[in-house]
């Protein structure tokens, strides 16, 4: 079974259940260390961080640790959240990219993170993975919703 969520797909038997936490609502920390498989079935790394766009409340990226051995020599990759599919049967993520594409992806060092709020950097990452930028997929014209009443 496959469920289309707002930004990411969920596949597997767990996609049909709504009992308890996950897969629709879960702690981000439970995703840390999950394997990511390429579209050709290779293990291309592990989820290291989930990056949240605080202003919108949306997940922007998963940071993938790829290459290296036991954390030494690995490179970090920002993967658009919409490029990932949660596979509940195999307890992993799948990326809609080949091993070669992931291997050659622009990455960064653990001590030199990019400014992920920089739109030109973000545009280049989304273009690389052929994904629409997350902030454009769900923008709406708030003028049609009227004023937001003040909180008291």
Secondary structure, 3 states (H helix, E strand, C coil): CEEECCCCEEECHHHHCCCCCCCCCCCHHHHCCCEEECCCCCEEEEEEEEEEECCCCEEEEEEEEECCECCECCEEEEEEHHHEEEECCCCEEEECCCHHHHHCCCCECCCCCCCCCCHHHHHHHHHHCCCCCHHHHCCCCHHHHCCCCCCC
